[in-house]
Every structure is written in C-alpha cells, then in structure tokens.
Amino acid sequence: MPKSKEQCEEIREATKQKIIRESILYFSRNGFAGTKISELSKAIGIAQGTIYNYFESKEDLFIEINKVINHQDLNQLKRLAKLPIPAKMKIRKLSEEVLRSLQEEPGFAEMITLGTQQTYGSGENVSAEASYQSEVFKLLAKIVEQGQKEGSIVQGSVMKLVDYYWGVVYLYALKKLFTKEYEMINAEDLDRVLLK
C-alpha cells in the first residue's frame, strides 16, 4: 500500500532531524572547516546524496544545527533571566543546570562546543564585540549587571565576566568530548567565576 502524503512528509522530517542530530557530534569534534560531507555521511551512516537532498551545502546544514542549539540554550536562559530572584540565585541555578546537562544529557557537550564555535566564527580574527553579540552572552550579561548592582557579582567588564563563565563551561564540554576520565567541577566552583 502506497504511503500517504502525510506519511511521506513525516518520514522526510524524521530523516532531516536525524541528519541534524547525528551531525552535531561530528561537527563539534571536527569543527566546520574540518568537516567534509563525504566523511560526515560515512560517520553518521547516511548517504551523501541523501544529505544533499535535505541541505544544499555544508553551510546550510551547519546553519540548521546552530538554530537547534541556539533555540535550546536561549529558552532556558530567557526563563532564568526573567525570574524575580536575586542574580546570585540565578547564577547558581544556571551553573547547576549547565553542569547537570553536561553530565547527564546526551549531546549537550556537543551543543556547547558547536555554540562556542559559532560564537567565535570560523577563527578568522573575530572581534570581541562580534563574539559578544551572541544572544546567550547578552542574556547572561543582564544577570551579571543585575548582580553587580545587588553587590553579589564581582565588578569589572560585564562581557569579559560572561566570557570567562562560558569559557569554563566550554572547557568542560571539551573535556567530556575528548577525554575518558576527568573530574567535573561543581556549581560552586563555576559560580566563583562571577560571584563575590
């Protein structure tokens, strides 16, 4: 019995999502420049032609992956930024959630790694101002500014402090991806990047 139009669309969407999901790890380990569609297709077990049926180029696939990453990161941070609680508590909740996700959620370390790669571009002398345009940076910056006014977060350049915080998270995401054994920091350790 032939498939209905709806069934075909469901299969098509499931295949597209599988390509995106499976490609996250590959891109996070190899970077954008180090990824070739021919090698990616072998690694994820999906024919190169099938990938090109869904994405015109490696760039298009990478853009779709980054949309997924940004959507997941932003929703959590937006909710946290809006909570009517002191910045110190927001930072603690963020640290706990980020570290829990790094340890327990499949694909989270890859998303952090890819998100950071996207923030800093292709490595071609990206200015600090350009990297700070990331929505994730801007949302954490609001929390840092709130904490500086409340006196719970160290004084200094807000964006540098945000950069330090995400830099530590990125380091532990890399450790999870590339080392078999490492000691994960705890939320209190991560909080120290920002809190007095």
Secondary structure, DSSP 8 states (H G I E B T S, - for coil): ----HHHHHHHHHHHHHHHHHHHHHHHHHHTTTT--HHHHHHHHT--HHHHHHH-SSHHHHHHHHHHHHHHHHHHHHHHHHHSSS-HHHHHHHHHHHHHHHHHHSTTHHHHHHHHHHHHTTTSS---HHHHTT-HHHHHHHHHHHHHHHHT-B--S-HHHHHHHHHHHHHHHHHHHHH-S------HHHHHTTTB-
